[in-house]
Amino acid sequence: MKSFIVAISGASGAIYGIRLVEELRKAADTVHLCVTGTAFSIIKTETGIDWLGKSEPETEKKIQKHYSSKKIKYYSETNLAAPIASGSFITNGMFIVPCSMKTLSGIANGYADNLIVRAADVSLKEGRGLIISPREMPFNAIHLENMLKLSRLGVKIAPPVPAFYQKPKDLNDIVEFVVGKILDAGGVKHNLFKRWE
Ligand SMILES: Cc1cc2nc3c(=O)[nH]c(=O)nc-3n(C[C@H](O)[C@H](O)[C@H](O)COP(=O)(O)O)c2cc1C
């Protein structure tokens, strides 16, 4: 029984998180998903998808409908009583895609005031896989120091940076490549791009 946590925070590049959930849904029995308030509005701005409902169950229903799957469990960022807030609830790893500089800072400084930072804090204390995809341009020294701190703790820093040796034909090829590299960082098998030989 494999399960993963996916968090979508309020950075640009919501499509990467949305596509990641699609892939993890195939690889796992359950995907535990948390989306911040800002992320919901960025998802709407960047993709036109409106996931936010009036309540946690209503939002979960919309998300499950989007993926045609009940494998996705959704928790509000304020739900600090959710299973993923506890170290006793075991998962196979956590992905934060995209990761805002605010969420990055919260994790690097142990300031667990929402469910995403709490679940990441739990992943760190329990020594479980944590993969984050920080997105900002340019990075300042605070951002870089926070990333270095987390990297030294074993967090995989996998920013959404495309490569061009794949000769991408369109945006979809770029999204597939970036999500594939994020899955590689988490040790999850996929078939999203052709490997260099
Ligand atoms: C359209 C939009 C795009 C944003 N893009 C980024 C971004 O790429 N990186 C970032 O660190 N913050 C970005 N922000 C700012 C964050 O959303 C803001 O700092 C927020 O407090 C992050 O909170 P969260 O991590 O809890 O979602 C963006 C905000 C908006 C409205």
The ligand as a MOL file (V3000), in Angstrom:
LIG
                    3D

  0  0  0     0  0            999 V3000
M  V30 BEGIN CTAB
M  V30 COUNTS 31 33 0 0 0
M  V30 BEGIN ATOM
M  V30 1 C 0.0940 35.0080 -9.2820 0
M  V30 2 C 1.0910 34.8270 -8.1710 0
M  V30 3 C 2.2910 34.2230 -8.4260 0
M  V30 4 C 3.2350 34.0360 -7.4140 0
M  V30 5 N 4.4080 33.3960 -7.7040 0
M  V30 6 C 5.2830 33.1560 -6.7270 0
M  V30 7 C 6.4540 32.3950 -7.0030 0
M  V30 8 O 6.7040 31.9430 -8.1260 0
M  V30 9 N 7.2950 32.1350 -5.9660 0
M  V30 10 C 7.0480 32.5790 -4.6880 0
M  V30 11 O 7.8510 32.2930 -3.7920 0
M  V30 12 N 5.9370 33.3140 -4.4080 0
M  V30 13 C 5.0480 33.6030 -5.3850 0
M  V30 14 N 3.9070 34.3070 -5.0890 0
M  V30 15 C 3.7290 34.8520 -3.7430 0
M  V30 16 C 3.1840 33.7870 -2.7640 0
M  V30 17 O 1.9620 33.2900 -3.2390 0
M  V30 18 C 3.0350 34.3920 -1.3560 0
M  V30 19 O 4.3010 34.6540 -0.7910 0
M  V30 20 C 2.2200 33.4880 -0.4320 0
M  V30 21 O 2.2310 34.0480 0.8600 0
M  V30 22 C 2.7620 32.0650 -0.3800 0
M  V30 23 O 2.0490 31.3530 0.5980 0
M  V30 24 P 1.9260 29.7620 0.5960 0
M  V30 25 O 3.2920 29.2190 0.4020 0
M  V30 26 O 1.3630 29.4430 1.9210 0
M  V30 27 O 1.0160 29.3990 -0.5460 0
M  V30 28 C 2.9540 34.4940 -6.1080 0
M  V30 29 C 1.7290 35.1030 -5.8420 0
M  V30 30 C 0.8030 35.2720 -6.8500 0
M  V30 31 C -0.5120 35.9140 -6.5370 0
M  V30 END ATOM
M  V30 BEGIN BOND
M  V30 1 1 1 2
M  V30 2 1 2 3
M  V30 3 2 2 30
M  V30 4 2 3 4
M  V30 5 1 4 5
M  V30 6 1 4 28
M  V30 7 2 5 6
M  V30 8 1 6 7
M  V30 9 1 6 13
M  V30 10 2 7 8
M  V30 11 1 7 9
M  V30 12 1 9 10
M  V30 13 2 10 11
M  V30 14 1 10 12
M  V30 15 2 12 13
M  V30 16 1 13 14
M  V30 17 1 14 15
M  V30 18 1 14 28
M  V30 19 1 15 16
M  V30 20 1 16 17
M  V30 21 1 16 18
M  V30 22 1 18 19
M  V30 23 1 18 20
M  V30 24 1 20 21
M  V30 25 1 20 22
M  V30 26 1 22 23
M  V30 27 1 23 24
M  V30 28 2 24 25
M  V30 29 1 24 26
M  V30 30 1 24 27
M  V30 31 2 28 29
M  V30 32 1 29 30
M  V30 33 1 30 31
M  V30 END BOND
M  V30 END CTAB
M  END
